[in-house]
């Protein structure tokens, strides 16, 4: 098991390096597309009164601030001066953009926003204060609900037909429609005004933390319910198919022949083996919830990461957008490592070739 997990960890590190390198190339391309007016604004110059020399100086200053000066990688190539000699390769050492970008990344420096000049890590950290409880809470709630209904799946019954029908209906309805329906039902003064319709309400920094936590939970209840309902079909339907396969196995027939009730057979015997295919879905759950939070945070006006990335994409704020993409990609890699670890816990007999 240790060798298998070590091999998976090395593969994840290699994938993380590849993702980081692609993000670096995209950041260089995005920085070149920045409008000249924004560069002049950061240099305290006016786009209408600046002379060509001032424009060029402001552009050079901004290039240095963004780390766009110098060669791109450790090795660069240029055409040889003499014809027919091909390319001349040059070793740049650490004086290149890629090395400096990696160094800043190790220190959690993803650059500054094109819109307001704030550090990208600060903006992502502020948005994660709301997105992290929302997505992790939705993941925990959806997994818990699927665990509760698991004894009713996999075997013919009216409960299974009802649950699968409900899951298929929820899966067919777009996420923003689910959010709007919950708003009309549970945050409507003409229906059930149980929850606030949008936002987080006024934040009182002087209030005790239990009061602030209660207020946050109250305002995140509807978004949490929306994401939980949207993620249930992706977990429950594959689990039902895996349970149907396991309930036809010989060990299940033996357990039933001993007089064990179906709920006990499913919970203590079939469910553990049926979870193995479903564990793969955990790698998609958190990134999928982050993608769904874009819609949910826009509908409920929450200042989370999904809304931040949507606004960054609309404003061509490439540092913020690429920083968010990098964070989501790394979370997905961590999810894959977690799934591999859970595989070995669920069935110690697993020995995949390495």
Secondary structure, DSSP 8 states (H G I E B T S, - for coil): -HHHHHHHHHHHHHHHHHHHHHHHHHHHHHHHTS-HHHHHHHTT--TTT--HHHHHHHHHHHHHHTT--SBSSSEEEEE-SSTTS-EEEEE-TT-BHHHHHHHHHHTT---B-TTT--BHHHHHHHHHHHHHHHHHHHHHHHHHHHHHHGGGSSS-SHHHHHHHHHHHHHHHS-HHHHHHHHHHHHB-TTS-B-S-SSS-----TTS-HHHHHHHHHHHHHHHHHHHHHHHHHHHHHHHHHHHHHHTTSHHHHHHHHTT--HHHHIIIIIHHHHHHHHHTTHHHHHHHHHHHHHHHHHHTT--SHHHHHHHHHHTT-HHHHHHHHHHHHHHHHHHHHHHHHHHHHH-TT-----
